[in-house]
Amino acid sequence: MNLNRRGFEPVRYVYGLTSALLIGGAAVSLTTGFPAGAQVAQNDEGRMQEIVPRAGAPASFADLTEQLQPAVVNIATRQRVEVNRNPFNGTPFADLFNRRNRGQQAEPQTREAQSLGSGFIISADGYVVTNNHVVAPDNRATLEEITVTMPDGTEYEAELIGSDAASDLAVLKVNRGQPFPFVQFGDSNGVRAGDWVIAIGNPFGLGGTVTSGIVSAVLRNAGGGAYNRYIQTDASINRGNSGGPLFDMQGNVIGVNNAIISPTGGSVGIGFAIPADVAAPIIDKLISGVEIERGFLGVSIQPVNDDLADSLGLPRNRGEFVQIVQEDGAADRAGIQPGDVVIAIDGKTVTSEQTLSFLVANIAPGRLSS
């Protein structure tokens, strides 16, 4: 599916060159070198109980924001982008331009570009979570520097510890002589449509911006690939919010803000966050340097529409139709053929909320599945 046609896009804010270049639970267990007394999360349960009544949303989000905001950071990258001198490169006029320049191919030039996004610190010793697309350079660019800016304006040069394009997650590391404020992942499995949430981030370079809303839907399949079970929210999310946290009313990070659907490029109340229960295990592996492995079937699929479901005698919203089978792939070796309908794998039903891609990606390679 071409996501851009639907307006589905990452929400990093990018600027540079002549015009804007749009490049686009369980807490993670970490070992640090700081004394235990210093390592109390900004969203520690004891602290949060003093701030937010469990019955629901507070009369104001100010106390909650004040407690959480110190751990949310702005992320900026500096990139070196290759720009061809031939303004007609890639068009039928490219050769004509080269001929007028004595037949010589124009030498590429480079320009500096910068991008902005959001992130949040998850440990006292400075591990920072963000989106991969916030720090991944454009395909014509080389990443030169990543800068993390604290809410008080203090800047730190960051090291890229690891990134995972499939889940759109990345981990950075910043260092200083004292502990950083940090927050922890919560349990996103308990999130329900209608729950109050707040998002903190750096939209359009406006660091520390706080927006509130509710969970609009859970397990939302937005057509984003293997990790397409998002939390949908109407809390305002814009370009530059990518990588920032989505908090519940207990101050838990229940999602990593990731993308929006918008016909205008700005927020229209349809934002998406990677659920904490998807993000936290991947972040833990990136920090530990553990290779992230995923199952792969080698098929091209599409959801079963109502007419096909009726003709096959299947319940609606069940199964996916196999269009193409990759030769000598796992599906081919298992005897799956074009025209087959996969309705379950490993005893788990394939639905629009629990897609075949998602289920397969979470099966370790080499493991037998039925």
N, C-alpha and C positions, 0 to 999 in steps of 0.2 A: 504494500500500500504506500502511495506517495503521501507522506504525512504533511508536506508543505501545502498541498492542495487543500487540506482541511484547516490550514492555519496552525497546525500543531508545531510548536517550535520551542527550542530551549530558550531560557530567559536570561542569558548572559548579556550584558551591555558592552558593546565593543566600539571603540572609536579610534581614529587614526587615519593616515593618508589624507587625501583631499576630501573624501566623503566617508560616511560611516561604513565600516567594514564589519558586517554582521557574521562573525565567525561563530558566528553562531549565536517486652522484651527484657532483654537482658543487657546490662551495661557491658561495654567492651572492656575486657580485663587487660590491664596494662601494668607493666612494672616500671616504676619511676625511681629517681634518685632523691626525691624530696621526703622530708619527715611526714609520717602518717597524719599528724595533726593538721598539716597544711592541705591535705587532699580531701576536701569536702566539696562535693559538687555544688554548683550554684542552684541546681534543682534537686538537692538532697531532700528526701521525703520529709524528714523532720522539719526542715526549713519551710517547705512548701505547705505543710499542714497549718503553719502559723499564718500563712498569707492567703490561701485560697480555701474557702469552705467547700467540702466535698459535695454539697448538694447541687452545685452547678456553677454558672458563671458569676464572677464577682460583680459588684456594682460598678467597679472601674478596673481596668486592666493595668493601672499604673504600678501597683506594688509588684505584680507578677512580672511586668516588663523590667522594672528596676532590678529585680533579682536575676533575671536571665540575660539581659542585654550585655553585661560585661564579657560574656563568652562568645558573642557573635562578632565576626570580623568581616572586614572588606578584603577582597583579594584582587590584586591587579597583576597583569602580566605585561612584559615588554617583549615584543617579537620583531624579528627582522623578516620582512616580506619581500619576496622577489617580484619585481614589476618589469615587464618587458617594455622596451622603448617603442616597439611597434604598436601604435594605438589600434591597428586593425588586426592584430594577431587573433587567429581563430576565425577570421572572416574571409570571404573571397577576395578581399582587397589587400590581404597581407603581402602577396607576391608583388603586387604593383608598388606598394610602399617600399619593399626591399629593392626593387629595380631602380626606383628613383634615388635610392641611397647607394647607387653603384653596385647593386647586386649583393651587398653584404648584409647578412642577418644582423639585426640590431642586437647589441649586447644587452643582457638583462641588467636592470638596476635594482637596488634594494631601498626600501623605505621602512622607517620604524612605525610599528602599530602597537597600540595598547588595548587591553581589554579589562573589563571589570566584572566581578561576580561577588558572591557571598560565600561564607563558610562559618563553621563553628568549632570551638576547641573542645575536645573530648577527654583531655587528660591534663593534669597539672604540669606535666613536662612538655606540653606544647604540640600534641598531635592535633591536626586540623582536618576536618572532613569538608569536602566540597564536591562539585560535579566534575567529571572528567572533561566535559566540553568547556568548562571555565578555564582550565589550564592547558588543554591540548592545543598545540599550534595549528593554524590553518595549513592545508596541504602545500601551500606555497611558502610557508614561513618556518623559521627556526625560533624556538623558545629561548630567550636570553636570560630572563629574570622573572621571579615571582615575588611579590611583596605583599605581606599581610599587615593590615592596619587595624590596630585596636580601637575601641570606641573613644579612647582619650587622645587619639591621633598618633600614638607611638607606632612606628613602622619597624617591621622585622623582615629581613630577607628569608625566604622560605625554601626548604629543600623538598623536592617531589619524592616522596617515599615510594609510592606505587599508584597505579591507576588501572581501571578496568573499563574499557569502552562499552562492553556489552551491557553492563549495569549502569553506566554513566556515573561512576564513583571514583574519587581520588582521595589520597591522603597526603597532606603536607606536614612538615615539621618545622617549628620555630623554636628558638632557644633564648633564654635569658637567665639571670642569676637567681630569680625567685619564681615561685609557682605561678602558673597562669590560672585565671578563673576558667572553669569548664562546666559543661553540662553532660548529661548521660542519655543514652538511648532508653526509651521505654518499650512497652509491649503494645505493638500496633494491632495485634490480633483482637484486642478488646475494643477497638475503635468502631463506633457506629455512626451511621448517617444521622446528622442532627447534632452531634457533639460540637461544643465550642472549641475553637482553635485560634491561635495567633501565629503570625509569621513575622520574623524579624530578618531584615536583609538590607541590601544595597542597591535598590532599583535606580537606574539611571545615574548611579554615582552618589545617591543620597543615602549615605551610610546611617545605620541605626533606625531605619524606617520600620515602624510597627503597624501591621494591619491585622484586623480580626475578622472572623467569619465562622462558618460552621463546616463540618464535613458534609459535602454534598453527596458523596457515594464512596463506597469502598470496593476493592477488587475491580476497579474500573479498567477495562481493556481499551486502551487508546490506540492500539495498533502499533506499539512501539517496539515490537520484537519479543525476545524471550522473557524479558523482565517487564511485562506489560500489565501488572496488577497494581495500579496506582491508587493512592488516596486522592480523591477529587475534592477540592475545596473552593468556596467562593471568597475566601480571604484574598484581598487584592495582591496579585503576584505579577510583576512586570520584568522587563529585561533588566538583568543585574541581580535579580533575586535568586538566580540559579545557585544551588549549593547551600543555601541558607536553611535554617531549621524551621519545621512546623511543630509547634508546641501544643500539648493539651493543657487543660486547666490545672493539672498538678505539676506543670512545668516539665513534663517528659518530652523528649524529642520523639515524636511519633512518625516523622517523615522528613525527607530531604527534598526541598523544593526543586523542581526539575524542569517543568515545561508548562506551556499554556496553549489553549486553543483560542485563536483570536482572528477575526477577519481584518482587524485594523493594526495589529502589532502591539496593542496595549491591552490591559486587563479588561475583560468583559465578564469576570466572575467565574471563569472556568480554568482553574489551575490544578496542577498535578504534583504530587510528592511521592517519592520512592518510599514505601513503608519501612519503618525501622526494622521489622523482622526480616526484611530482605536485605537491607543495607548493612546492619550490624555484623553479621557473619562475614560478609565480603570485606568490610573495613578491617575486621580482626585479622583476616588472612593477608591483606595488603600490608598491615603493620608488621606482621610476623614474617613476611617474605615467603608465605606459602603460595604455591602455584594454584590458581583458580581453574579448576577443571569442570567442564560441562558436557553433558550428553549431547549427541548430535545424530539425528536420524537420516538426514539427507533427503528431504522431501520438500516439495512446494505444496502448500495446503491452502484451503479456504474454508470458512465456516459453512456448515450445512444450512441452506435456507429452508424456509418453511415448506415450500413445494417439494423439495427433495426429501425432507424428513417425512412428509405425509406419504410420498410414493414408496419409501422404504419401510414404512411402519415404525419410524423412530419417534420418540418424544421430541418436541421442539426444543431448541437451545441445547442440543446434544450432538457431539461429534464434529469432526472436521473431514472434509473431502480431500483426498489425495489427488493432486493434479499431475505432478511430475515426481519421478523417483530417480535419484542420482545413482548412476551405475556404480556397482560395487560398494555402495554405502551401506550403513547399518540396516536401513529399511529394505534395500534390495536383497541383502543377504538373509533377511528375515522373511522374505517372500511377499512383502507388501508391493502392490501393483497400482498403477494409475487407475482411478475409479473406485478404489477402496474407500471405505469410511471408517475412521478410527474413532471409536466411541469411548474407549477407556484405555489406560495404561497403568500397569502396576496396581490395578484395582481402583484407580482414581478416575472418576468420570470426566470426560473432556467436555467443557462448557465454554461459553463466551467469557466467563469470569476466571475459568481455570483452563487455559488454552493448552493445546498439545505442546507448543513451543515452550511454555513455562514449565510444564511437567517434565518434559525431556531434559531441559537445561538443568534441572535439579536432580537428575539421575547421574551418578558417577560413571564416567566412561569405562567400558569393559564389564559392567555389571549386567547380568541377564535380567531382562524385563519381559513381562507378558502383556 
